[in-house]
Amino acid sequence: MTGPQAVWLTSAGAPRRLHLQHGPIDLIIGAFGSDAAVARAYEQVVSRFQDILAVLVGELDELRRPLGAAHPLFRGPVARRMAAACWPYRNVYITPMAAVAGAVADEMLAAMLSGNDLRKAYVNNGGDIALHIAPGETLRSAIVCNPDHPHLEAFATLDAEQPSRGLATSGWRGRSFSLGIADAVTVLAENAAMADAAATIIGNAVTCDHPSIERAPASSLRDDTDLGNLPVTVNVGALPIFAIEEALSAGAQVAEDLRRRGLIDAAFLSLQNRIRLVGSGTMLDKGYRVTARAGA
């Protein structure tokens, strides 16, 4: 495995972005502010990135174990973020790995902001995003439900007065396994690690029984999975309307419970061209696909 890589991304008319990659960690980073603050932020995040993966790997065996009655004690700051985000769900099968992408994004954003004054910034770790928004600023993120056939489904528009500073997406089509059948569940929460864990939980809840759904033990698909022999979704064929509505209702019920408990701010659930919005005040898409499809 090669070491940490840093590459500048440029495109005509767009601000310069930074691409950091090491093993499975793949970050797209943007910073906005004075030239000095932006330069300092990029320098700090590159420095912080150097040992992120190595420290995580050092505690990987414990990170892959399901949470139980005792809160695990981790040395690394990313591992501690992962455990904290997943701890509220310890009554179901969950390992700290459910929040790894979001926790890495949070840690990188914290490095950028340390002693620094940015107007806004984001760290996008494969779709799990940590955000910084100063007063008077806004950030807008597109929501795409099917990575195989991407098109915009909705937008999440955030400003400094809203509590969400993390966005994450889970679903059976994504890069991680899911117990559910959602094409995508996108969650807004206090930070990216919390959004990541909650998206996993809600995505797992979007499910029903139907012959069109194919599942297999996670261990039969990947040797290093933290899910053991749990059945994960490998394919979802065309479903009748009643099955789609049953699955979305189950997921929306869990999302609403998490919102009432203060664990998320909003969630966008999608399954075969149907959607549910929970706490949708921060997910606005007037006159676009969401309003055309909601409840259709």
HELIX and SHEET records of a PDB file:
HELIX    1   1 ASP A   35  PHE A   49  1                                  15    
HELIX    2   2 ILE A   52  GLY A   58  1                                   7    
HELIX    3   3 LEU A   60  LEU A   63  1                                   4    
HELIX    4   4 PRO A   77  CYS A   86  1                                  10    
HELIX    5   5 TRP A   87  TYR A   89  5                                   3    
HELIX    6   6 PRO A   96  ALA A   99  5                                   4    
HELIX    7   7 VAL A  100  LEU A  113  1                                  14    
HELIX    8   8 ALA A  192  ALA A  205  1                                  14    
HELIX    9   9 ALA A  218  LEU A  221  1                                   4    
HELIX   10  10 ILE A  241  ARG A  260  1                                  20    
HELIX   11  11 SER A  280  THR A  282  5                                   3    
HELIX   12  12 ARG A  289  ARG A  293  1                                   5    
SHEET    1   A 9 GLN A   5  LEU A   9  0                                        
SHEET    2   A 9 ARG A  17  HIS A  22 -1                                        
SHEET    3   A 9 ILE A  25  PHE A  32 -1                                        
SHEET    4   A 9 LYS A 120  ASN A 125 -1                                        
SHEET    5   A 9 ASP A 128  ILE A 133 -1                                        
SHEET    6   A 9 GLY A 166  SER A 170 -1                                        
SHEET    7   A 9 ALA A 184  ALA A 189 -1                                        
SHEET    8   A 9 ALA A 266  LEU A 271 -1                                        
SHEET    9   A 9 ARG A 274  VAL A 278 -1                                        
SHEET    1   B 2 THR A 138  VAL A 144  0                                        
SHEET    2   B 2 LEU A 152  ASP A 159 -1                                        
SHEET    1   C 2 ILE A 213  PRO A 217  0                                        
SHEET    2   C 2 PRO A 231  VAL A 236 -1                                        
END                                                                             
